[in-house]
Amino acid sequence: MHIRAPAILCAVRAHGEHGAVVRLLTADHGLVAAYVAGARGREMRPLLIPGNVLDTDLRARNDSQLPSARIELVTSRGPWLTEPLPSAAIGWACALTAATLPEGYPYPALHGALEATLDAICHAPSARGWARALAGYEALLLREVGYGAAPAPPADEDWPALLNRLDRHGTAIGNRLLADRHRDVMAARAILLDRLKRMDA
């Protein structure tokens, strides 16, 4: 197996003494897991931030082997890690993707929407500018994996209505996509929603 493609880093889990297993979303190959050697070294740590776009070179001797990955940074989300709201939103969008999509199935629309959502989170002047993009991504993910036809939020939806929409999405995601696993993933969403609602207080 050999894949060379840009990918969005969605999850990182330490593995062994120095490495990590990562989950990467590519446009043509879907979600892919791979091993990154030296992941905890000084040079690699800034690359392995969820939300980063990476140029990835994945190789495995056969289909049953976990691929090894060589990565180069394309786009960094590191500068936004010190901002509570953007950091929480990036973490939630990536964790949701990693926890719910099956590996090896391409979702090009989700790949494009996730990249656009992350760009909005990083470059919009405030959360009011990117929360609608996040709600749209959640709705698209629910539709793409077969859980109903959640509509995209309208452009003229006011802030209280958008927060209510995000609450409804959370119920659907928790009850359908994450009903039996990954409680920590929904905990990340709860933190994000609490911070968004404080903006309206």
mmCIF file of the C-alpha atoms, coordinates in Angstrom:
data_MODEL
# 
_entry.id   MODEL 
# 
loop_
_atom_site.group_PDB 
_atom_site.id 
_atom_site.type_symbol 
_atom_site.label_atom_id 
_atom_site.label_alt_id 
_atom_site.label_comp_id 
_atom_site.label_asym_id 
_atom_site.label_entity_id 
_atom_site.label_seq_id 
_atom_site.pdbx_PDB_ins_code 
_atom_site.Cartn_x 
_atom_site.Cartn_y 
_atom_site.Cartn_z 
_atom_site.occupancy 
_atom_site.B_iso_or_equiv 
_atom_site.pdbx_formal_charge 
_atom_site.auth_seq_id 
_atom_site.auth_comp_id 
_atom_site.auth_asym_id 
_atom_site.auth_atom_id 
_atom_site.pdbx_PDB_model_num 
ATOM 1   C CA . MET A 1 1   ? 0.000   0.000  0.000  1.00 0.00 ? 1   MET A CA 1 
ATOM 2   C CA . HIS A 1 2   ? 1.248   3.476  -0.855 1.00 0.00 ? 2   HIS A CA 1 
ATOM 3   C CA . ILE A 1 3   ? -0.747  6.694  -0.482 1.00 0.00 ? 3   ILE A CA 1 
ATOM 4   C CA . ARG A 1 4   ? 0.613   10.189 -1.034 1.00 0.00 ? 4   ARG A CA 1 
ATOM 5   C CA . ALA A 1 5   ? -1.972  12.840 -0.291 1.00 0.00 ? 5   ALA A CA 1 
ATOM 6   C CA . PRO A 1 6   ? -2.741  15.956 1.733  1.00 0.00 ? 6   PRO A CA 1 
ATOM 7   C CA . ALA A 1 7   ? -4.650  15.072 4.887  1.00 0.00 ? 7   ALA A CA 1 
ATOM 8   C CA . ILE A 1 8   ? -6.276  16.706 7.896  1.00 0.00 ? 8   ILE A CA 1 
ATOM 9   C CA . LEU A 1 9   ? -4.929  15.370 11.178 1.00 0.00 ? 9   LEU A CA 1 
ATOM 10  C CA . CYS A 1 10  ? -7.927  14.354 13.300 1.00 0.00 ? 10  CYS A CA 1 
ATOM 11  C CA . ALA A 1 11  ? -6.473  12.412 16.239 1.00 0.00 ? 11  ALA A CA 1 
ATOM 12  C CA . VAL A 1 12  ? -3.154  11.500 17.839 1.00 0.00 ? 12  VAL A CA 1 
ATOM 13  C CA . ARG A 1 13  ? -2.564  8.714  20.371 1.00 0.00 ? 13  ARG A CA 1 
ATOM 14  C CA . ALA A 1 14  ? 0.816   7.953  21.907 1.00 0.00 ? 14  ALA A CA 1 
ATOM 15  C CA . HIS A 1 15  ? 2.129   4.511  20.954 1.00 0.00 ? 15  HIS A CA 1 
ATOM 16  C CA . GLY A 1 16  ? 5.263   2.918  22.339 1.00 0.00 ? 16  GLY A CA 1 
ATOM 17  C CA . GLU A 1 17  ? 8.141   4.923  23.746 1.00 0.00 ? 17  GLU A CA 1 
ATOM 18  C CA . HIS A 1 18  ? 8.540   7.510  21.013 1.00 0.00 ? 18  HIS A CA 1 
ATOM 19  C CA . GLY A 1 19  ? 5.810   7.080  18.397 1.00 0.00 ? 19  GLY A CA 1 
ATOM 20  C CA . ALA A 1 20  ? 2.122   7.800  17.900 1.00 0.00 ? 20  ALA A CA 1 
ATOM 21  C CA . VAL A 1 21  ? -0.827  6.419  15.976 1.00 0.00 ? 21  VAL A CA 1 
ATOM 22  C CA . VAL A 1 22  ? -2.579  9.155  14.028 1.00 0.00 ? 22  VAL A CA 1 
ATOM 23  C CA . ARG A 1 23  ? -5.903  9.281  12.216 1.00 0.00 ? 23  ARG A CA 1 
ATOM 24  C CA . LEU A 1 24  ? -5.880  11.336 9.040  1.00 0.00 ? 24  LEU A CA 1 
ATOM 25  C CA . LEU A 1 25  ? -8.765  12.400 6.810  1.00 0.00 ? 25  LEU A CA 1 
ATOM 26  C CA . THR A 1 26  ? -7.953  12.400 3.088  1.00 0.00 ? 26  THR A CA 1 
ATOM 27  C CA . ALA A 1 27  ? -10.274 13.365 0.249  1.00 0.00 ? 27  ALA A CA 1 
ATOM 28  C CA . ASP A 1 28  ? -9.789  10.197 -1.827 1.00 0.00 ? 28  ASP A CA 1 
ATOM 29  C CA . HIS A 1 29  ? -9.110  7.527  0.800  1.00 0.00 ? 29  HIS A CA 1 
ATOM 30  C CA . GLY A 1 30  ? -11.223 8.683  3.731  1.00 0.00 ? 30  GLY A CA 1 
ATOM 31  C CA . LEU A 1 31  ? -10.024 8.233  7.286  1.00 0.00 ? 31  LEU A CA 1 
ATOM 32  C CA . VAL A 1 32  ? -6.680  6.442  7.523  1.00 0.00 ? 32  VAL A CA 1 
ATOM 33  C CA . ALA A 1 33  ? -4.753  5.322  10.611 1.00 0.00 ? 33  ALA A CA 1 
ATOM 34  C CA . ALA A 1 34  ? -0.953  5.316  10.527 1.00 0.00 ? 34  ALA A CA 1 
ATOM 35  C CA . TYR A 1 35  ? 2.089   5.107  12.777 1.00 0.00 ? 35  TYR A CA 1 
ATOM 36  C CA . VAL A 1 36  ? 4.420   8.100  13.043 1.00 0.00 ? 36  VAL A CA 1 
ATOM 37  C CA . ALA A 1 37  ? 7.902   7.354  14.365 1.00 0.00 ? 37  ALA A CA 1 
ATOM 38  C CA . GLY A 1 38  ? 9.499   9.939  16.643 1.00 0.00 ? 38  GLY A CA 1 
ATOM 39  C CA . ALA A 1 39  ? 6.162   11.634 17.195 1.00 0.00 ? 39  ALA A CA 1 
ATOM 40  C CA . ARG A 1 40  ? 7.103   12.915 20.642 1.00 0.00 ? 40  ARG A CA 1 
ATOM 41  C CA . GLY A 1 41  ? 10.328  14.530 19.520 1.00 0.00 ? 41  GLY A CA 1 
ATOM 42  C CA . ARG A 1 42  ? 10.809  18.288 19.458 1.00 0.00 ? 42  ARG A CA 1 
ATOM 43  C CA . GLU A 1 43  ? 10.619  18.503 15.669 1.00 0.00 ? 43  GLU A CA 1 
ATOM 44  C CA . MET A 1 44  ? 7.467   16.414 15.274 1.00 0.00 ? 44  MET A CA 1 
ATOM 45  C CA . ARG A 1 45  ? 5.289   17.743 18.095 1.00 0.00 ? 45  ARG A CA 1 
ATOM 46  C CA . PRO A 1 46  ? 4.310   21.001 16.320 1.00 0.00 ? 46  PRO A CA 1 
ATOM 47  C CA . LEU A 1 47  ? 3.201   18.970 13.288 1.00 0.00 ? 47  LEU A CA 1 
ATOM 48  C CA . LEU A 1 48  ? 0.974   16.602 15.254 1.00 0.00 ? 48  LEU A CA 1 
ATOM 49  C CA . ILE A 1 49  ? -1.737  19.077 16.244 1.00 0.00 ? 49  ILE A CA 1 
ATOM 50  C CA . PRO A 1 50  ? -5.329  18.078 15.397 1.00 0.00 ? 50  PRO A CA 1 
ATOM 51  C CA . GLY A 1 51  ? -6.610  20.279 12.619 1.00 0.00 ? 51  GLY A CA 1 
ATOM 52  C CA . ASN A 1 52  ? -3.224  20.640 10.923 1.00 0.00 ? 52  ASN A CA 1 
ATOM 53  C CA . VAL A 1 53  ? -3.140  19.935 7.197  1.00 0.00 ? 53  VAL A CA 1 
ATOM 54  C CA . LEU A 1 54  ? -0.236  17.614 6.390  1.00 0.00 ? 54  LEU A CA 1 
ATOM 55  C CA . ASP A 1 55  ? 1.382   16.321 3.247  1.00 0.00 ? 55  ASP A CA 1 
ATOM 56  C CA . THR A 1 56  ? 1.417   12.603 4.039  1.00 0.00 ? 56  THR A CA 1 
ATOM 57  C CA . ASP A 1 57  ? 3.305   9.662  2.579  1.00 0.00 ? 57  ASP A CA 1 
ATOM 58  C CA . LEU A 1 58  ? 1.720   6.409  3.845  1.00 0.00 ? 58  LEU A CA 1 
ATOM 59  C CA . ARG A 1 59  ? 3.303   3.027  3.214  1.00 0.00 ? 59  ARG A CA 1 
ATOM 60  C CA . ALA A 1 60  ? 2.510   -0.531 4.316  1.00 0.00 ? 60  ALA A CA 1 
ATOM 61  C CA . ARG A 1 61  ? 3.776   -3.897 3.089  1.00 0.00 ? 61  ARG A CA 1 
ATOM 62  C CA . ASN A 1 62  ? 0.278   -5.364 2.997  1.00 0.00 ? 62  ASN A CA 1 
ATOM 63  C CA . ASP A 1 63  ? -3.347  -4.393 3.679  1.00 0.00 ? 63  ASP A CA 1 
ATOM 64  C CA . SER A 1 64  ? -3.334  -5.898 7.179  1.00 0.00 ? 64  SER A CA 1 
ATOM 65  C CA . GLN A 1 65  ? -0.339  -3.875 8.386  1.00 0.00 ? 65  GLN A CA 1 
ATOM 66  C CA . LEU A 1 66  ? -0.698  -0.462 10.020 1.00 0.00 ? 66  LEU A CA 1 
ATOM 67  C CA . PRO A 1 67  ? 0.892   1.969  7.571  1.00 0.00 ? 67  PRO A CA 1 
ATOM 68  C CA . SER A 1 68  ? 3.827   4.111  8.589  1.00 0.00 ? 68  SER A CA 1 
ATOM 69  C CA . ALA A 1 69  ? 3.563   7.809  7.788  1.00 0.00 ? 69  ALA A CA 1 
ATOM 70  C CA . ARG A 1 70  ? 6.031   10.478 6.819  1.00 0.00 ? 70  ARG A CA 1 
ATOM 71  C CA . ILE A 1 71  ? 4.534   13.923 7.185  1.00 0.00 ? 71  ILE A CA 1 
ATOM 72  C CA . GLU A 1 72  ? 5.263   17.515 6.256  1.00 0.00 ? 72  GLU A CA 1 
ATOM 73  C CA . LEU A 1 73  ? 3.348   20.528 7.475  1.00 0.00 ? 73  LEU A CA 1 
ATOM 74  C CA . VAL A 1 74  ? 1.096   22.366 5.005  1.00 0.00 ? 74  VAL A CA 1 
ATOM 75  C CA . THR A 1 75  ? -1.161  24.409 7.330  1.00 0.00 ? 75  THR A CA 1 
ATOM 76  C CA . SER A 1 76  ? -0.756  24.815 11.096 1.00 0.00 ? 76  SER A CA 1 
ATOM 77  C CA . ARG A 1 77  ? -3.567  25.385 13.602 1.00 0.00 ? 77  ARG A CA 1 
ATOM 78  C CA . GLY A 1 78  ? -1.007  25.858 16.387 1.00 0.00 ? 78  GLY A CA 1 
ATOM 79  C CA . PRO A 1 79  ? -1.445  29.646 16.717 1.00 0.00 ? 79  PRO A CA 1 
ATOM 80  C CA . TRP A 1 80  ? -5.094  29.142 17.746 1.00 0.00 ? 80  TRP A CA 1 
ATOM 81  C CA . LEU A 1 81  ? -4.403  26.659 20.551 1.00 0.00 ? 81  LEU A CA 1 
ATOM 82  C CA . THR A 1 82  ? -4.043  29.494 23.051 1.00 0.00 ? 82  THR A CA 1 
ATOM 83  C CA . GLU A 1 83  ? -7.524  30.854 22.238 1.00 0.00 ? 83  GLU A CA 1 
ATOM 84  C CA . PRO A 1 84  ? -10.152 28.962 24.307 1.00 0.00 ? 84  PRO A CA 1 
ATOM 85  C CA . LEU A 1 85  ? -13.053 29.053 21.843 1.00 0.00 ? 85  LEU A CA 1 
ATOM 86  C CA . PRO A 1 86  ? -11.169 28.307 18.592 1.00 0.00 ? 86  PRO A CA 1 
ATOM 87  C CA . SER A 1 87  ? -9.110  25.636 20.343 1.00 0.00 ? 87  SER A CA 1 
ATOM 88  C CA . ALA A 1 88  ? -12.247 23.916 21.684 1.00 0.00 ? 88  ALA A CA 1 
ATOM 89  C CA . ALA A 1 89  ? -13.977 24.111 18.287 1.00 0.00 ? 89  ALA A CA 1 
ATOM 90  C CA . ILE A 1 90  ? -11.002 22.678 16.387 1.00 0.00 ? 90  ILE A CA 1 
ATOM 91  C CA . GLY A 1 91  ? -10.664 19.895 18.947 1.00 0.00 ? 91  GLY A CA 1 
ATOM 92  C CA . TRP A 1 92  ? -14.370 19.030 18.742 1.00 0.00 ? 92  TRP A CA 1 
ATOM 93  C CA . ALA A 1 93  ? -14.589 18.987 14.937 1.00 0.00 ? 93  ALA A CA 1 
ATOM 94  C CA . CYS A 1 94  ? -11.530 16.759 14.652 1.00 0.00 ? 94  CYS A CA 1 
ATOM 95  C CA . ALA A 1 95  ? -12.514 14.433 17.512 1.00 0.00 ? 95  ALA A CA 1 
ATOM 96  C CA . LEU A 1 96  ? -16.021 14.020 16.073 1.00 0.00 ? 96  LEU A CA 1 
ATOM 97  C CA . THR A 1 97  ? -14.579 13.099 12.675 1.00 0.00 ? 97  THR A CA 1 
ATOM 98  C CA . ALA A 1 98  ? -12.079 10.620 14.098 1.00 0.00 ? 98  ALA A CA 1 
ATOM 99  C CA . ALA A 1 99  ? -14.658 8.962  16.353 1.00 0.00 ? 99  ALA A CA 1 
ATOM 100 C CA . THR A 1 100 ? -17.483 8.534  13.853 1.00 0.00 ? 100 THR A CA 1 
ATOM 101 C CA . LEU A 1 101 ? -16.175 7.914  10.343 1.00 0.00 ? 101 LEU A CA 1 
ATOM 102 C CA . PRO A 1 102 ? -15.238 4.370  9.280  1.00 0.00 ? 102 PRO A CA 1 
ATOM 103 C CA . GLU A 1 103 ? -11.722 3.932  7.986  1.00 0.00 ? 103 GLU A CA 1 
ATOM 104 C CA . GLY A 1 104 ? -11.052 3.552  4.303  1.00 0.00 ? 104 GLY A CA 1 
ATOM 105 C CA . TYR A 1 105 ? -14.303 5.042  2.969  1.00 0.00 ? 105 TYR A CA 1 
ATOM 106 C CA . PRO A 1 106 ? -13.896 8.302  1.056  1.00 0.00 ? 106 PRO A CA 1 
ATOM 107 C CA . TYR A 1 107 ? -16.098 11.231 2.040  1.00 0.00 ? 107 TYR A CA 1 
ATOM 108 C CA . PRO A 1 108 ? -14.815 14.007 -0.220 1.00 0.00 ? 108 PRO A CA 1 
ATOM 109 C CA . ALA A 1 109 ? -17.644 16.366 0.741  1.00 0.00 ? 109 ALA A CA 1 
ATOM 110 C CA . LEU A 1 110 ? -16.840 15.941 4.443  1.00 0.00 ? 110 LEU A CA 1 
ATOM 111 C CA . HIS A 1 111 ? -13.130 16.429 3.803  1.00 0.00 ? 111 HIS A CA 1 
ATOM 112 C CA . GLY A 1 112 ? -13.792 19.710 2.008  1.00 0.00 ? 112 GLY A CA 1 
ATOM 113 C CA . ALA A 1 113 ? -16.315 20.842 4.606  1.00 0.00 ? 113 ALA A CA 1 
ATOM 114 C CA . LEU A 1 114 ? -13.997 20.050 7.526  1.00 0.00 ? 114 LEU A CA 1 
ATOM 115 C CA . GLU A 1 115 ? -11.149 22.001 5.955  1.00 0.00 ? 115 GLU A CA 1 
ATOM 116 C CA . ALA A 1 116 ? -13.479 24.956 5.290  1.00 0.00 ? 116 ALA A CA 1 
ATOM 117 C CA . THR A 1 117 ? -14.826 24.794 8.849  1.00 0.00 ? 117 THR A CA 1 
ATOM 118 C CA . LEU A 1 118 ? -11.335 24.777 10.354 1.00 0.00 ? 118 LEU A CA 1 
ATOM 119 C CA . ASP A 1 119 ? -10.359 27.734 8.158  1.00 0.00 ? 119 ASP A CA 1 
ATOM 120 C CA . ALA A 1 120 ? -13.457 29.610 9.325  1.00 0.00 ? 120 ALA A CA 1 
ATOM 121 C CA . ILE A 1 121 ? -12.691 28.889 12.983 1.00 0.00 ? 121 ILE A CA 1 
ATOM 122 C CA . CYS A 1 122 ? -9.162  30.225 12.562 1.00 0.00 ? 122 CYS A CA 1 
ATOM 123 C CA . HIS A 1 123 ? -9.911  33.299 10.468 1.00 0.00 ? 123 HIS A CA 1 
ATOM 124 C CA . ALA A 1 124 ? -13.381 34.560 11.377 1.00 0.00 ? 124 ALA A CA 1 
ATOM 125 C CA . PRO A 1 125 ? -13.241 37.603 13.690 1.00 0.00 ? 125 PRO A CA 1 
ATOM 126 C CA . SER A 1 126 ? -15.361 35.880 16.377 1.00 0.00 ? 126 SER A CA 1 
ATOM 127 C CA . ALA A 1 127 ? -17.256 32.688 17.172 1.00 0.00 ? 127 ALA A CA 1 
ATOM 128 C CA . ARG A 1 128 ? -20.401 34.237 15.713 1.00 0.00 ? 128 ARG A CA 1 
ATOM 129 C CA . GLY A 1 129 ? -18.571 34.085 12.398 1.00 0.00 ? 129 GLY A CA 1 
ATOM 130 C CA . TRP A 1 130 ? -17.723 30.384 12.508 1.00 0.00 ? 130 TRP A CA 1 
ATOM 131 C CA . ALA A 1 131 ? -20.398 28.702 14.650 1.00 0.00 ? 131 ALA A CA 1 
ATOM 132 C CA . ARG A 1 132 ? -22.708 28.454 11.606 1.00 0.00 ? 132 ARG A CA 1 
ATOM 133 C CA . ALA A 1 133 ? -19.950 26.671 9.638  1.00 0.00 ? 133 ALA A CA 1 
ATOM 134 C CA . LEU A 1 134 ? -19.509 24.226 12.508 1.00 0.00 ? 134 LEU A CA 1 
ATOM 135 C CA . ALA A 1 135 ? -23.258 23.558 12.654 1.00 0.00 ? 135 ALA A CA 1 
ATOM 136 C CA . GLY A 1 136 ? -23.234 22.999 8.891  1.00 0.00 ? 136 GLY A CA 1 
ATOM 137 C CA . TYR A 1 137 ? -20.408 20.505 9.228  1.00 0.00 ? 137 TYR A CA 1 
ATOM 138 C CA . GLU A 1 138 ? -22.249 18.566 11.938 1.00 0.00 ? 138 GLU A CA 1 
ATOM 139 C CA . ALA A 1 139 ? -25.398 18.480 9.785  1.00 0.00 ? 139 ALA A CA 1 
ATOM 140 C CA . LEU A 1 140 ? -23.424 17.256 6.768  1.00 0.00 ? 140 LEU A CA 1 
ATOM 141 C CA . LEU A 1 141 ? -21.702 14.540 8.797  1.00 0.00 ? 141 LEU A CA 1 
ATOM 142 C CA . LEU A 1 142 ? -25.041 13.282 10.126 1.00 0.00 ? 142 LEU A CA 1 
ATOM 143 C CA . ARG A 1 143 ? -26.389 13.113 6.556  1.00 0.00 ? 143 ARG A CA 1 
ATOM 144 C CA . GLU A 1 144 ? -23.270 11.516 5.062  1.00 0.00 ? 144 GLU A CA 1 
ATOM 145 C CA . VAL A 1 145 ? -23.199 8.650  7.566  1.00 0.00 ? 145 VAL A CA 1 
ATOM 146 C CA . GLY A 1 146 ? -26.922 7.975  7.162  1.00 0.00 ? 146 GLY A CA 1 
ATOM 147 C CA . TYR A 1 147 ? -28.550 9.548  10.213 1.00 0.00 ? 147 TYR A CA 1 
ATOM 148 C CA . GLY A 1 148 ? -31.304 11.691 8.802  1.00 0.00 ? 148 GLY A CA 1 
ATOM 149 C CA . ALA A 1 149 ? -31.483 14.806 6.692  1.00 0.00 ? 149 ALA A CA 1 
ATOM 150 C CA . ALA A 1 150 ? -30.398 17.489 9.131  1.00 0.00 ? 150 ALA A CA 1 
ATOM 151 C CA . PRO A 1 151 ? -30.686 20.769 7.198  1.00 0.00 ? 151 PRO A CA 1 
ATOM 152 C CA . ALA A 1 152 ? -27.816 23.225 6.948  1.00 0.00 ? 152 ALA A CA 1 
ATOM 153 C CA . PRO A 1 153 ? -28.364 26.364 9.035  1.00 0.00 ? 153 PRO A CA 1 
ATOM 154 C CA . PRO A 1 154 ? -29.819 29.288 7.066  1.00 0.00 ? 154 PRO A CA 1 
ATOM 155 C CA . ALA A 1 155 ? -27.605 32.313 6.579  1.00 0.00 ? 155 ALA A CA 1 
ATOM 156 C CA . ASP A 1 156 ? -30.061 34.621 8.370  1.00 0.00 ? 156 ASP A CA 1 
ATOM 157 C CA . GLU A 1 157 ? -30.524 32.441 11.477 1.00 0.00 ? 157 GLU A CA 1 
ATOM 158 C CA . ASP A 1 158 ? -30.086 34.484 14.639 1.00 0.00 ? 158 ASP A CA 1 
ATOM 159 C CA . TRP A 1 159 ? -27.684 33.559 17.425 1.00 0.00 ? 159 TRP A CA 1 
ATOM 160 C CA . PRO A 1 160 ? -30.202 32.003 19.902 1.00 0.00 ? 160 PRO A CA 1 
ATOM 161 C CA . ALA A 1 161 ? -31.701 29.870 17.111 1.00 0.00 ? 161 ALA A CA 1 
ATOM 162 C CA . LEU A 1 162 ? -28.234 28.738 16.028 1.00 0.00 ? 162 LEU A CA 1 
ATOM 163 C CA . LEU A 1 163 ? -27.404 27.718 19.602 1.00 0.00 ? 163 LEU A CA 1 
ATOM 164 C CA . ASN A 1 164 ? -30.673 25.740 19.743 1.00 0.00 ? 164 ASN A CA 1 
ATOM 165 C CA . ARG A 1 165 ? -29.711 24.060 16.470 1.00 0.00 ? 165 ARG A CA 1 
ATOM 166 C CA . LEU A 1 166 ? -26.321 23.091 17.920 1.00 0.00 ? 166 LEU A CA 1 
ATOM 167 C CA . ASP A 1 167 ? -28.108 21.635 20.964 1.00 0.00 ? 167 ASP A CA 1 
ATOM 168 C CA . ARG A 1 168 ? -30.304 19.504 18.680 1.00 0.00 ? 168 ARG A CA 1 
ATOM 169 C CA . HIS A 1 169 ? -27.278 18.322 16.742 1.00 0.00 ? 169 HIS A CA 1 
ATOM 170 C CA . GLY A 1 170 ? -25.611 17.353 20.010 1.00 0.00 ? 170 GLY A CA 1 
ATOM 171 C CA . THR A 1 171 ? -28.579 15.178 20.950 1.00 0.00 ? 171 THR A CA 1 
ATOM 172 C CA . ALA A 1 172 ? -28.534 13.432 17.567 1.00 0.00 ? 172 ALA A CA 1 
ATOM 173 C CA . ILE A 1 173 ? -24.768 12.926 17.640 1.00 0.00 ? 173 ILE A CA 1 
ATOM 174 C CA . GLY A 1 174 ? -24.781 11.624 21.206 1.00 0.00 ? 174 GLY A CA 1 
ATOM 175 C CA . ASN A 1 175 ? -27.765 9.303  20.736 1.00 0.00 ? 175 ASN A CA 1 
ATOM 176 C CA . ARG A 1 176 ? -26.930 7.989  17.268 1.00 0.00 ? 176 ARG A CA 1 
ATOM 177 C CA . LEU A 1 177 ? -23.266 8.322  16.384 1.00 0.00 ? 177 LEU A CA 1 
ATOM 178 C CA . LEU A 1 178 ? -21.685 8.054  19.830 1.00 0.00 ? 178 LEU A CA 1 
ATOM 179 C CA . ALA A 1 179 ? -24.334 6.193  21.815 1.00 0.00 ? 179 ALA A CA 1 
ATOM 180 C CA . ASP A 1 180 ? -22.107 3.336  22.969 1.00 0.00 ? 180 ASP A CA 1 
ATOM 181 C CA . ARG A 1 181 ? -18.640 4.856  22.991 1.00 0.00 ? 181 ARG A CA 1 
ATOM 182 C CA . HIS A 1 182 ? -16.390 7.883  23.289 1.00 0.00 ? 182 HIS A CA 1 
ATOM 183 C CA . ARG A 1 183 ? -18.039 9.734  26.154 1.00 0.00 ? 183 ARG A CA 1 
ATOM 184 C CA . ASP A 1 184 ? -14.924 11.916 26.300 1.00 0.00 ? 184 ASP A CA 1 
ATOM 185 C CA . VAL A 1 185 ? -15.725 13.108 22.771 1.00 0.00 ? 185 VAL A CA 1 
ATOM 186 C CA . MET A 1 186 ? -19.126 14.449 23.845 1.00 0.00 ? 186 MET A CA 1 
ATOM 187 C CA . ALA A 1 187 ? -17.495 15.995 26.918 1.00 0.00 ? 187 ALA A CA 1 
ATOM 188 C CA . ALA A 1 188 ? -15.362 18.083 24.554 1.00 0.00 ? 188 ALA A CA 1 
ATOM 189 C CA . ARG A 1 189 ? -18.521 19.262 22.825 1.00 0.00 ? 189 ARG A CA 1 
ATOM 190 C CA . ALA A 1 190 ? -20.160 20.156 26.138 1.00 0.00 ? 190 ALA A CA 1 
ATOM 191 C CA . ILE A 1 191 ? -17.213 22.426 26.976 1.00 0.00 ? 191 ILE A CA 1 
ATOM 192 C CA . LEU A 1 192 ? -17.462 24.118 23.582 1.00 0.00 ? 192 LEU A CA 1 
ATOM 193 C CA . LEU A 1 193 ? -21.233 24.700 23.827 1.00 0.00 ? 193 LEU A CA 1 
ATOM 194 C CA . ASP A 1 194 ? -20.895 26.082 27.335 1.00 0.00 ? 194 ASP A CA 1 
ATOM 195 C CA . ARG A 1 195 ? -18.355 28.621 26.079 1.00 0.00 ? 195 ARG A CA 1 
ATOM 196 C CA . LEU A 1 196 ? -20.551 29.600 23.129 1.00 0.00 ? 196 LEU A CA 1 
ATOM 197 C CA . LYS A 1 197 ? -23.590 30.100 25.345 1.00 0.00 ? 197 LYS A CA 1 
ATOM 198 C CA . ARG A 1 198 ? -21.634 32.360 27.690 1.00 0.00 ? 198 ARG A CA 1 
ATOM 199 C CA . MET A 1 199 ? -21.238 34.728 24.737 1.00 0.00 ? 199 MET A CA 1 
ATOM 200 C CA . ASP A 1 200 ? -25.018 35.201 24.787 1.00 0.00 ? 200 ASP A CA 1 
ATOM 201 C CA . ALA A 1 201 ? -25.225 35.755 28.539 1.00 0.00 ? 201 ALA A CA 1 
# 
